[in-house]
Amino acid sequence: MKNITLKLPDAEIIKKYGRKEYFSESHEKDDKTFVEFEIDSCRERRPFLLSRDFALARPSGQKTEPYQGVIYRVVIKNNIVLVEFGEDFYLQHHPTRKYDVSFSFNRVCLKRAHQAIEAASDPSFKKFLFPGSAHRKSIPSSAPLHFFNHKLDEYQRSAVQEILSFRGSPPYVVEGPLCSQKEFKTTIKDWIGSPGSKSDMFRANAAFREIDGVPMDILPSCMYEKDCFGCPSIQELRKFRVILSTFVSSFRLHNEGIVAGHFSHMFLVDASSATEPETMVALANLAGENTAVIVTGASGKHPGWVRSNIAREKGLMRSYFERIRDSQPYRSLHPKFIKQLVDPESKSFDSYSYARES
């Protein structure tokens, strides 16, 4: 953005755009000053920006180094970005000064994807990446299966039975217009063997995810303190039967000490909408030799926000879901390896989860 005037609202902006019930008295007395950008004028109306990305502001007409600020909040509904700059910016600023502004993204997510690709290069991981084999490690069971969700149709019940019957690679694929997040959580409760409770589940978020964007029914399963989302200690994490997260944020579990193979089952949910390196952040760091991996997605969906033309040309728009779906034994619709769900009223998942057996 060229030759623009910047607004400097104080911390009251938090109360205007945030959920008041989640901000303590200390927030209201905070004397922070933010820089406010209205970004209607940007190409495509709004760049894809997230908290902790960067804003670079240089006084118009000058060739000095730009001042770098950290994006504090993105208010999508109002096309407003709030940025926190250092003291050097505010010392030189005056209300009539014009700026040229650009944005840059935080490389943390890319670094996590790079680490995951390296981890997935281990030869022992080959069968997860390139299944190719129709061999399946089955688990015999004579106990009858009791469903807590009686709304599951015959295809969903069959999928649950198959999920319970194997361990290890290759992954099991669930394809089609998938059920909603709420129905998915109920399905998880079917195969963990009890109705479950909120204390059984933890929702891992990116540290600086906007609390405004977290659904109210999910917040009780999250850890939010000191203006950011936290992650429990390794001792606490081991107590949860189910942990939900986005692909990239799953690195927090690995970083806290959760080892590959800790979870009996891993659901890579809506993997058709993620790039393969993003999917690997979860799979390569947390799947072990005996982990049952379930990959869900829908044909025709592709990863979003692949910004590099070179990456698109080299195949990054093809997801892990699509790549293995087009290989054997999934291509032949072998019932032990793939289940197609047909439900035109359902919606695809937007996260993924893990579960640990008692």
C-alpha positions in Angstrom: 0.0 0.0 0.0 1.4 3.4 -1.0 1.3 6.8 0.5 -1.3 6.0 3.3 -2.1 7.6 6.6 -2.0 5.3 9.7 -4.4 5.3 12.6 -3.2 4.7 16.1 -6.0 3.5 18.3 -5.2 2.4 21.9 -5.9 -0.9 23.6 -9.6 -0.1 23.8 -9.6 -1.6 20.3 -9.5 -5.1 21.9 -12.9 -4.6 23.6 -14.3 -3.3 20.3 -13.3 -6.3 18.2 -12.8 -9.0 20.8 -15.1 -11.1 23.0 -15.3 -9.0 26.1 -16.0 -12.0 28.4 -12.5 -13.4 27.6 -10.5 -10.3 28.5 -9.6 -9.6 32.1 -9.5 -6.3 34.0 -5.8 -6.0 33.1 -6.7 -5.8 29.4 -8.9 -2.8 29.9 -6.1 -0.9 31.6 -3.5 -1.9 29.1 -1.8 1.2 27.6 -0.6 -0.5 24.4 -0.9 1.4 21.2 -1.6 -0.4 17.9 -1.3 0.7 14.3 -4.5 0.1 12.4 -4.6 -0.8 8.7 -7.7 -0.8 6.6 -6.9 -3.1 3.7 -9.8 -2.8 1.3 -7.4 -1.2 -1.1 -5.1 -4.2 -1.3 -5.2 -6.6 -4.3 -7.8 -9.3 -3.9 -9.2 -7.0 -1.2 -7.4 -8.7 1.7 -4.0 -10.4 1.8 -3.9 -13.7 3.6 -2.5 -12.5 6.9 -2.4 -14.2 10.3 -1.4 -13.1 13.8 2.4 -13.0 14.2 2.9 -12.2 10.5 4.9 -9.0 9.8 4.0 -5.5 8.6 6.8 -3.3 7.2 6.2 0.5 7.1 8.5 3.1 5.6 7.8 6.8 5.5 6.8 7.7 1.9 9.6 9.1 -0.2 12.4 7.9 2.1 14.9 5.1 1.3 15.5 4.1 5.0 15.0 0.7 6.4 11.3 0.0 7.0 10.0 -0.3 10.6 8.9 -3.9 11.2 5.8 -4.6 13.3 4.1 -7.8 14.4 0.5 -8.4 13.4 -1.5 -8.6 16.6 -5.0 -9.2 15.3 -6.7 -9.6 11.9 -10.4 -8.5 12.0 -11.6 -10.2 8.8 -15.2 -8.8 9.0 -14.0 -5.2 9.0 -10.9 -5.7 6.8 -8.7 -4.3 9.6 -5.3 -5.4 10.7 -3.8 -4.3 14.1 0.0 -4.1 14.3 2.3 -3.6 17.2 5.5 -1.7 16.3 8.5 -1.0 18.4 9.2 2.3 20.3 11.4 3.6 17.5 8.4 3.7 15.2 6.2 5.7 17.6 9.0 8.2 18.4 9.2 9.4 14.7 5.5 9.1 13.9 3.2 12.1 13.6 -0.5 12.1 12.4 0.1 13.6 9.0 3.0 11.4 8.0 2.4 9.1 5.0 3.8 5.6 4.7 4.4 2.8 2.2 3.4 -0.5 3.7 4.0 -4.1 2.8 3.4 -7.4 4.6 5.5 -10.5 5.1 4.6 -13.9 6.5 6.0 -15.7 9.5 8.2 -18.6 8.4 7.3 -20.9 11.4 4.8 -23.0 9.4 7.3 -23.5 6.6 10.0 -24.6 9.0 7.7 -27.1 10.6 6.8 -28.5 7.1 10.5 -28.7 6.2 11.2 -30.6 9.5 8.3 -33.0 8.8 9.6 -33.8 5.2 13.0 -34.7 6.7 11.4 -36.9 9.3 9.2 -38.6 6.7 12.3 -39.5 4.7 13.2 -42.2 7.2 13.0 -45.6 5.3 10.7 -47.0 8.1 8.1 -44.5 7.0 7.9 -45.7 3.4 4.7 -47.7 3.7 2.8 -44.7 5.0 4.0 -42.5 2.1 3.8 -45.1 -0.7 1.3 -47.9 0.4 1.4 -50.0 -2.7 0.8 -53.2 -0.8 -2.5 -55.0 0.1 -1.0 -56.5 3.2 -2.9 -55.4 6.4 -2.0 -56.1 10.0 -5.4 -57.2 11.4 -6.6 -57.4 15.0 -8.9 -60.4 15.7 -11.8 -59.5 18.0 -14.6 -61.6 19.3 -16.2 -58.9 21.4 -19.4 -57.4 20.0 -19.2 -53.7 18.8 -21.6 -51.3 20.7 -22.4 -48.0 19.0 -23.1 -45.0 21.1 -24.1 -42.9 18.1 -27.2 -44.6 16.7 -27.5 -42.2 13.8 -24.6 -43.7 11.9 -25.7 -45.3 8.6 -24.4 -48.7 7.4 -21.4 -47.2 5.6 -20.3 -45.2 8.6 -20.7 -48.3 10.9 -18.7 -50.4 8.4 -16.0 -47.7 8.4 -15.8 -47.8 12.2 -15.5 -51.6 12.2 -12.7 -51.5 9.7 -10.9 -48.8 11.7 -11.0 -51.0 14.8 -9.7 -54.0 13.0 -6.2 -53.0 12.0 -2.9 -51.4 13.1 0.0 -49.8 11.3 0.4 -49.0 7.6 -1.0 -48.7 5.1 -3.5 -46.0 6.0 -7.3 -46.4 5.7 -9.0 -43.9 3.5 -12.5 -42.5 4.0 -13.8 -40.6 1.0 -16.8 -38.5 0.2 -18.8 -35.6 1.5 -17.9 -36.1 5.1 -19.8 -35.5 8.3 -19.6 -32.4 10.4 -17.1 -31.7 13.2 -19.8 -32.5 15.8 -20.8 -35.8 14.2 -17.1 -36.7 13.8 -16.5 -36.2 17.5 -19.4 -38.5 18.2 -18.0 -41.1 15.9 -14.7 -40.9 17.8 -16.5 -41.8 21.0 -17.9 -44.9 19.2 -14.5 -46.4 18.7 -12.8 -45.3 21.9 -15.4 -47.5 23.7 -17.4 -45.0 25.9 -19.5 -41.8 25.5 -16.4 -39.9 26.7 -16.3 -36.5 28.5 -14.8 -33.1 28.0 -11.9 -34.0 30.3 -11.0 -36.8 27.8 -10.3 -34.3 25.1 -7.8 -31.5 24.4 -7.9 -29.0 21.5 -4.3 -27.8 20.7 -4.3 -24.4 19.0 -1.6 -22.3 17.4 -0.3 -20.0 20.2 -1.5 -16.8 18.7 -4.7 -18.0 17.1 -7.4 -15.4 17.4 -9.7 -16.4 20.3 -12.6 -14.7 18.4 -12.4 -17.5 15.8 -12.6 -20.4 18.2 -16.2 -21.8 18.5 -17.7 -21.4 22.0 -18.2 -25.2 22.5 -14.5 -25.9 21.8 -13.0 -23.3 24.2 -13.5 -25.4 27.4 -11.2 -28.0 25.8 -8.5 -25.4 25.1 -5.8 -23.9 27.3 -5.8 -20.1 27.0 -3.7 -17.9 29.3 -1.6 -14.8 29.1 -3.2 -13.7 25.8 -2.3 -16.9 23.9 -3.2 -20.5 23.6 -1.0 -22.9 25.6 -0.1 -26.5 25.6 -0.1 -28.7 28.7 3.0 -30.4 30.0 3.9 -33.9 28.6 2.5 -35.4 31.8 -0.9 -33.8 31.3 -1.0 -34.5 27.5 -0.6 -38.2 28.2 -3.8 -38.3 30.2 -6.0 -37.2 27.3 -7.7 -39.9 25.2 -8.4 -37.6 22.3 -6.4 -34.6 21.1 -7.6 -32.4 18.2 -5.5 -29.9 16.2 -4.7 -28.5 12.8 -2.0 -30.2 11.0 0.7 -27.6 11.6 -0.2 -27.0 15.2 0.3 -30.7 15.9 4.0 -29.8 16.1 3.3 -28.5 19.6 2.6 -32.0 20.7 5.8 -33.3 19.2 7.7 -30.4 20.7 6.3 -31.1 24.2 7.6 -34.7 24.0 4.7 -36.8 22.5 6.6 -39.5 20.7 5.6 -41.3 17.5 3.4 -44.3 18.3 1.8 -42.7 21.4 -1.6 -42.6 19.8 -3.4 -45.8 18.8 -5.3 -44.0 16.0 -4.7 -40.9 14.0 -7.3 -39.2 11.8 -5.9 -36.9 9.1 -9.2 -35.1 8.6 -9.9 -33.3 5.3 -6.4 -34.1 4.1 -7.6 -33.3 0.6 -7.5 -29.6 1.5 -4.0 -29.5 2.9 -0.7 -29.6 1.2 1.3 -32.8 1.6 4.1 -31.2 3.7 1.4 -29.8 6.1 -0.1 -33.3 6.5 3.4 -34.7 7.2 3.8 -32.4 10.2 1.2 -34.6 12.0 1.9 -38.0 10.3 5.7 -38.0 10.3 6.1 -36.8 13.9 3.3 -38.8 15.6 2.6 -42.0 13.7 4.4 -45.1 14.8 4.7 -48.6 13.4 1.4 -49.7 15.0 -0.6 -46.5 14.7 -3.8 -46.9 12.7 -3.9 -43.9 10.3 -7.2 -42.9 8.8 -7.0 -40.3 5.9 -10.2 -38.5 5.0 -11.0 -36.2 2.1 -13.1 -35.6 -0.9 -12.2 -36.0 -4.6 -11.9 -32.7 -6.5 -10.7 -30.7 -3.5 -7.3 -29.1 -3.5 -5.0 -27.4 -1.0 -5.5 -23.6 -0.8 -3.0 -20.8 -0.5 -0.1 -22.4 -2.4 1.5 -19.0 -3.2 4.5 -20.1 -5.2 4.1 -20.7 -9.0 7.0 -23.0 -9.0 5.4 -25.1 -6.1 2.1 -25.3 -8.0 3.9 -26.4 -11.2 5.9 -29.0 -9.3 2.8 -30.7 -7.8 2.2 -29.1 -4.4 -1.4 -28.5 -5.3 -1.9 -32.3 -5.1 -2.6 -33.5 -1.6 -1.4 -36.6 0.2 -5.1 -37.8 0.2 -5.3 -37.5 -3.6 -1.9 -39.0 -4.2 -2.5 -42.2 -2.2 -6.2 -42.4 -3.3 -5.0 -42.8 -6.9 -2.7 -45.7 -6.0 -3.3 -49.3 -5.2 -5.1 -50.8 -3.3 -7.3 -47.7 -2.9 -7.9 -47.2 -6.7 -9.6 -50.6 -6.9 -11.9 -49.7 -3.9 -10.6 -52.6 -1.8 -13.0 -52.7 1.2 -10.2 -53.3 3.7 -8.5 -50.1 2.6 -11.1 -47.5 1.6 -14.7 -46.6 2.4 -16.7 -44.2 0.4 -19.4 -42.3 2.4 -22.3 -40.8 0.6 -24.2 -38.1 2.5 -25.0 -35.0 0.4 -26.0 -32.9 3.5 -22.8 -33.4 5.3 -19.8 -31.0 5.5 -16.1 -31.9 5.4 -13.9 -31.8 8.4 -11.6 -28.8 9.0 -9.1 -30.3 11.5 -7.7 -33.7 12.5 -7.5 -35.7 15.7 -5.6 -38.4 17.5 -6.8 -40.9 20.0 -5.0 -43.0 22.6 -6.4 -46.3 23.9 -6.9 -46.7 27.6 
